[in-house]
Amino acid sequence: MNLSEKIYIVTGGSSGLGLAMAESLIAEGAKAIITGRNKEKLEKVASEIGAVAFHADAAKDEDIDQLFAFVMEKYGKLDGLINNAGIGGWAPIQEMSREKLREVFEVNVFGAAMMASKASTIFIEQNYGDIVNIASTASQKGYKYGSIYSASKFALRSMSQCWQAELRPHNVRVIQVNPSEVPTAFGSESRESRPIEDKKLTPMEIADVVIAALKMDRRGFIPEVSVFATNPF
């Protein structure tokens, strides 16, 4: 399927995986509307790659409402949503708190859900559309100190499966992508991107998978795909 002239929202699009996916969409001739919480960085990145910046926090419903109103007023359609915005949170079980759980779930679960809810309304009316949920291999297996983050990605995986069942009759594809370890700014307090490592993934591997899934003819879709480094040791 040709992605030229198609309209995509990429949340968390100013760095890391989101930036790579936005750049790849633009290279395919699509329009990428990228969102992020740091307005200055977002606008700088958008200018550099030819994206459209929309300052929005996935944890705020008013921002989500304004984002979708902007897209529909400007373009009159939406071809896909890439739910990429996410934050980390790790703690031993005895050090977990409601506050940290809420902080992570507000973005990784509730934010993704509200974004998808808005997008699905448009997609059902159009009778087509794509939702790509960027989860993690942590959505498939828990790990030490991962209760908060892993649980949020398990929840996202469950929602992906529920949305697949609900939206397939409307010609809407819901695709979950599970990256393994990718050095990015994710989880970094400074929000500075980490350097690429020889035996780990880069954001482009994930972008390649997303683009391939989106370009598949609409008669088929990939429900879930996990991406691991070939030889990380």
N, C-alpha and C positions, 0 to 999 in steps of 0.2 A: 504494500500500500504506500502510495506517495504521500509524504508528510508536508509537502510544499503548501504554503498558505494556511496551514492548520494552526489553531490557537491552543496553547498549553499554558497552564499555570504550574509553576515550579516553586513550591514553598521551600524556604531555606536555601534560596538560589544564589546567594552572594559568595559562597565558598564551598570547597570540598565536593561532595557528590552532587549537590544541587547545581553548582557552577558548571561542572563537567556535563551534566545532563542538559542544561540550558544551552551551552555552547554547541553540543551535538545536535540539538533540535534546530538551532539556527543554521547550522551547516547543512541541514536537510531542507532548508527553505521554510521552516516553520517560524511562527512568532512565539517567543517565550516571555511570559510575564513572570518576573521573579519577585519573591517577597522575602522580607527579613526584618529583624528588629532594629538593626543599626542603619538608620536612614542614610547617613553620609557614605558608609561603605557600600550599601546597596546601590545607590545612585552612581557611584564611581564605577562599580563593576558593570552595571547595566550599560553605561556609556561605553565602556571598553569593549564589550562583546556584542553590542547591538541588541540588547534585550530591553524590555520595558520594565521599569522599576515601580513597584507599588509597596510602600511602607506599610507592613501589617504584621501583627503578632498573632500566631495561630492559637494562642491561649485567650484571645479576646474576641467575643462574638461580634462586637460592633465593627472591628477591623475586617472580619470575614465578610460581613454583610456588605461593607463598602467595597471590598475587593471584587466580589461577584457583580455588584451593581455597575462598577466601572467597566468590567470586561464586557458585560452584555450591552451596555450603552455604547461602548467604543467599537465592538466587533460584531455584536448581534448573534454570537454563537460561542461555544466552547467545545473544543475537540477532546481535551484531556486534562486531567488533574494529576500531578505528581506530588503525592504526600511525602515530602522528604524532610520537612522540619522536624527536628528531634533534639532532645537533650539527654545527657547521661546522669546517672545517680547510682552510686555503689556504697554499700555499708554492710558490716556484719549484722546478723539478725538482732543482736542485743543493742545495736546503735541506730536502728531504723526509727524514723519519726513520721508522724502523719504529715508534717510540713513537707518533708522531702518527697514522700510518696505523692502528695498532691502536686508538687511542683513538676515532677516528671510526667505524671499522668495527664496534667492539664495540657501539655504540648503533644506528647507521644500518642495519647489515646483520645482525649476529649477534643483536642484541636484537629486531629486527623478525622475524627468522626464528624465534626461540624463542617469541616471543609467538604467531605464526601457527601454529606447531607445536602448542602447547597448545590454541589455539582450534579448530584443525581436528579434533582428536580429539573435542571436544564436538560440532562441527558435523556430522561424519560420523555420529555416533550419532543426532543429532536429524534428520538428512537435510535440513538447511537451515542457513543462516548467511551472514554477509557479512564479508569482510575488505577493509578500505579501507586501501591503502598511500599515505601522503602522501609523494610523492617530490619531484620538482622538474623544471623544464625542463632542468636540468643533467643529467638522466638521458637526455636525447636528443641533446645536443651538448656536447662539452667546450669549455673556454675557458681563457684564460691564467691560470696559477697555480691552476687548479681540479682538478689531478690527484687530490688526496685526496678532496675532497667529491664531485666529479663521478663519480669511480669508484665511490664508495659508492652513489650513486643509480643508476648504470648497473646495479650488482649488484642493487639492489632491484627495478629494472624487469625484469631477467631472472627473478628469483624470482617476481614477479607473474605473468609469462607461464607459468612452470612450474606454479605453483599453480592457475592457471586450467585448464590441461590436466588436472591431477590431480583437482581438486575439482568440476568441473562435473557429473560423473555422480552426485554426492552432493547436488545442488541447492544448492551453495555458490557464491556469486558473489565473485570477487576483482576489485576495482576499484582502478586506480591513478590518482591525481590529481596532476598536475604544476603546481604554482603557479609563476608567474614571480615577479618581485620584489614582496615584501610587507613593508613596514616593521613589524618585530616586535622582540622581544628576541633573536631568533635571531642567533648570532654575536657578541653583545655580552658583553664580559667582566663588565660590571656586572649583566647580566640584566635591565636596565631596558628597558621597551618603547620603541621609537622612535616619534616622532610620525607620524601619518598624513600622507601627502603627496598633493596634489591629483591628480596624474597617475599615481599608482601604485595597485596593488590594496590593498584592506583585507582583514583576515581574514574578513570576512563574505562576500565574493565566493566564497571557497573553501568556507566553510560552506554556502552556498547550493547549490553544485554537489554537495557530499557528500549533503546532505539530498535533493536531487532524485534522485540516483542510488539512494539507499536506498529512496525512496518508489515507485520504479518497480515495477510488478507483477513477481513473481518469475519469470515466464516470460521476462523479458528482463534484460539487464544491460549496463553500459557498461564494456568492458575497460580503457579508458584515456581520460583527458581532460586537456587542457592549458588553463590559464587565463592569458591575457595581459592587461595593461592595454591599453585601446583606443588611447590616444595618450600614450605615456610621455615624449614629448620636448617 
